[in-house]
């Protein structure tokens, strides 16, 4: 496998609108993203406008760094809520179930595996 490099200056140019987040049950969270796949996962940049949606039984593990915006992620099993803002790191393990609620357009850099 070779290195994967996405220049920060290219993020906005590479972002592809993907419409309203699937499963959204609050607001109309328009999502944009860019990603590169590799042998066992993907890496990319993802952005969502305000809104909320459940996540049921994640198919993979995600590690992300919030680069801008704000929101809350709530873990269904533990009931814990995590306030997200720029600079925060979040790890969502495979099979995780919970909820995203974005209050201010949120951008993250992510790796899934």
N, C-alpha and C positions, 0 to 999 in steps of 0.2 A: 504494500500500500504506500502511496506517496503522500506528501504533505498536502493539506487543504488550506488554502489562503483566500480569504475574502477581505478585500481592502475596505476599511471603514468609509472612505470617501465614495465607494460604490454602492453602499447599502441602499440609499434612496433610489438610485437608478435601477437596481436589480429587483426591488420589491415588486411583486406581482399581486394585484388585487384579487382576492378570492371570494368576495361576497360576504354575506352575513354568516357569522360563525355557526356551523351546524349545531343544532340542539339548543340554540340560544332561547332562553325563556324570560329574559329581561333586557329591555332596550333593543337596539339594532346594531350589535357590535360588528362593524365592517372589519374584516381581517385582510392583511397583506403579509406576504412572506417571500423569502428567498432561501433556498437551501441547496446543499450539495450532499449527495449520498456517498457512502463509503461502505466497505465490506460488511460491517455489522451495525450500521446505523446512518445517521445524518447529522449535519451541522448547518446552522443557518441563523437567520434573523427573522423575527415574527413580531407583528404589531397588531393590536386590537383597539378599536374605539370602545367607549364605555358600553357596558352590558354584562350579562351574566349567563352562565351555563353550567350544567353538571358534567362531570367526567366520571364514567363508570368503568372500572376495571381496565386501567391503562394497559396498552399492549406492549409497552417498553418502558425503560427507565429514561427520565429526562433530567439533565442538569442544565440550569439556565442562570444567567446573570441579567437582572433587570437594568436596562440602560436609561430608561426614562419612563415617566408616568407613575400611576399609582393604582393599587387594587388590593383585594383580599383573596387569599386562597384558604378554603376551609376543608379540613380533613373529616370525612364522614365518620370514620371509625373512631377517632379520638375526640372529635368535636372541637379540636384546636383550630384557631384561625390565625393566619399569618398576614400581617400588614406588609405590603410590598411597595418598595420605592427604589429609586436609582441606587445602584451599588449592591443591592441585596442578591444573595445566591439562594437558589431554591433547588432542591432535589426531590423529584416525584418518582418513587420506585414503581417498578412493574407491578401491575394489579392494583395500584392506588385508586381509590374512589374518593371523590370530593367535589368541590365547586370553585369556580373562578368567578369573581365579581370585580370587573374593571371599572374604576371610578374616574380615571383620567387616562386618556390614550396612553397605552402601555406598550413599550418595546422591550424585547428580550433577545439576547443571543443564546442559542440553545445547542445542546448536543443530545441526541437520543441514541440508545444502544440496547 
